[in-house]
Amino acid sequence: MPTSRETILAALHARLSALPATALRGEGLPERVPAEGLLILRDGEPGEPEVTLSPLRYHYQHRAEIEAVVQGTDRDAAFDTLTARIAAALAADRTLGGLCDWVEAGAPRAVDLPIEGAASLKAAVVPVVLHYSTADQLA
């Protein structure tokens, strides 16, 4: 049986997979970036939970990251479209079907990456905070 953390991360990946961009989880950057863009979900860190007693609950603000990458001649517009799609996908269901209390994305930190002999990449890390509670730190 998967843990709450894994269930939530899998739901977030499924949400990203519904977008036109290719969505991967925990993989390296492939040699080619699809025309619609590329998203790589990094599991991130759950951090130290806040604890409440009676009943015992661990409240996490898990910080995951989405690496968003586009390539081509109109990188700025493609990047803007891709980040807007991420925002819309997360805003459509802030609880990922009731699996967590709240999902919140932060502002992307964009960089241009020159590629020798090819169009430059525009990439960013989009931080995503997943708020959820569990009865056990390993559950």
Helices and strands as residue ranges (DSSP letters): H 4-17, E 22-25, E 38-45, E 50-52, E 57-71, H 75-92, E 102-105, E 109-115, E 118-134
